[in-house]
């Protein structure tokens, strides 16, 4: 999946630029809003963004070299579907996160 931004809205579609299993894993999904992202190549630099279903960014963080795990807490947001986008260089991966309360 991919997210493109045009002015104030986002479009979601299919894009296969990398396999999630090859460079990161996120768990638990679905979850309560507290997730963990495990990077299989901790020597990389990653940008992590999460958007709500309306396209508003609710989380953004850069992971620098040497960080193998990153906790993500969006439990202060309502239950629902969120879009996760992780990028590293030319690799981009987007997936849905499900928050259950």
Secondary structure by P-SEA (a helix, b strand, c coil): cbbbbcccbbbbbbbccccccccccccccccccbbbbbbccccbbbbbbbbcccccccbbbbbcccccbbbbbcccccbbbbbbbbbcccbbbbbbbbbcc
